[in-house]
Amino acid sequence: MAIPLVNLKRQHTVLCNEIHAAMAEVVSRGDYILGESVQKFEQEFAKYCKAKHCIGVSNGLDAITLTLKGLGIGQGDEVITQANTFIATALGIYHAGATPVLVDHDPNTYNLDPTRLVSAITPKTKAILPVHLYGQPAQIDIIRAIADEHGLLVIEDAAQAHGARFHGNRCGSLGHAACFSFYPGKNLGALGDGGAVVTDDDELANWLRMARNYGARSKYEHVIAGFNNRLDTIQAAVLRVKLQHLDTWNTTRRQHAARYMDILENSDVVLPTTIENVEHVYHLFVVRCGNRDEVLEALKVEEIFAGVHYPQPIHTQEALRRSCSVPHRLTNTASFCDELLSLPLCPFITGREIDTVAAIVSRVAKPAKTSTFQVS
Ligand SMILES: *Cc1c(COP(=O)(O)O)cnc(C)c1O
């Protein structure tokens, strides 16, 4: 049987009845737009993140764009992020009107390298937007200390880190605001698009609630030139069901990651490393090897679908090439992307499937050329 990167079918088989009941409730109530399920999900997710507000929006990209706009960040401003993330992180900055400033990543964690920050800060810098990439929290204590020193905001891209913790605190409560995506394949995913902003900032929360809904303070009273960026009520109902399972799923993800690591320990791949005092939620299980495409092919022959996150860094993408600022050479970003390999992992993969994948990877993979300890 084929092994997909993420097995959503199994998840939905297990939750089928619960999800149908939740959807049916919305249909019978008829509150399709900003209905009761949206409010309830917002309360539950804010509480889960230990934050004051959650504002449901249409997707993760819009969460980033709106958050920056709401904080007054736009034309002429710079926002620092990393070059090895999904393009939405940088597009959010771009669509807010600001310039994405791309720095290199830490060779051990793939997260933003805080030692690269200070030299990337200019008088135009307004915020730092670290990504909790692959499900591991960014080095937020150091990032926040630098931000505080320079009067900058920290906004989390938490699209891959629902439920992850840094020093006991959940992603979503680590910066001024956090942007989540509920794209189906995320650790907490809807059955379509969805997103949210989580924050303690009353003013930002207020602005976002209006901005996502045509700028309306009350019906037909429009105080800002807003958008239609609402979280769908049926998706919110689905998310309420799934939120109850998130912690269990994340624990299972960690167990699956541990099983991969046990088997692959003596292989030639570079395994993921976790910094101290964080709870990684393994949105992706990413290894490195020197013959990545060969391994991908060997897996594909057996109908095992691994992935690459991400094959092309943002500063070389045609869409943003001319719109980003790159203050220093992105040595790690450039050299690692040919070696990255995401192995199938989700709460519903079986131990035997992991064993099958790991056996092929062990047999085929050759050592990576990039060193984890390289100084760029
Ligand atoms: C998925 C993702 C996004 C975008 O989310 P969408 O809901 O697809 O718009 C943003 N940032 C990161 C790091 C992501 O993985």
PDBQT file of the ligand as one rigid body, heavy atoms in Angstrom, charges set to zero:
ROOT
HETATM    1  C1  LIG A 401       1.266  26.805   5.359  1.00  0.00    +0.000 C 
HETATM    2  C2  LIG A 401       2.123  27.933   5.717  1.00  0.00    +0.000 A 
HETATM    3  C3  LIG A 401       1.714  29.267   5.545  1.00  0.00    +0.000 A 
HETATM    4  C4  LIG A 401       0.492  29.673   4.765  1.00  0.00    +0.000 C 
HETATM    5  O1  LIG A 401      -0.689  29.170   5.151  1.00  0.00    +0.000 OA
HETATM    6  P1  LIG A 401      -1.940  29.119   4.135  1.00  0.00    +0.000 P 
HETATM    7  O2  LIG A 401      -3.082  28.840   5.044  1.00  0.00    +0.000 OA
HETATM    8  O3  LIG A 401      -1.678  28.035   3.166  1.00  0.00    +0.000 OA
HETATM    9  O4  LIG A 401      -2.054  30.456   3.483  1.00  0.00    +0.000 OA
HETATM   10  C5  LIG A 401       2.530  30.275   6.018  1.00  0.00    +0.000 A 
HETATM   11  N1  LIG A 401       3.707  30.008   6.587  1.00  0.00    +0.000 NA
HETATM   12  C6  LIG A 401       4.164  28.749   6.733  1.00  0.00    +0.000 A 
HETATM   13  C7  LIG A 401       5.489  28.526   7.391  1.00  0.00    +0.000 C 
HETATM   14  C8  LIG A 401       3.395  27.670   6.292  1.00  0.00    +0.000 A 
HETATM   15  O5  LIG A 401       3.864  26.428   6.432  1.00  0.00    +0.000 OA
ENDROOT
TORSDOF 0
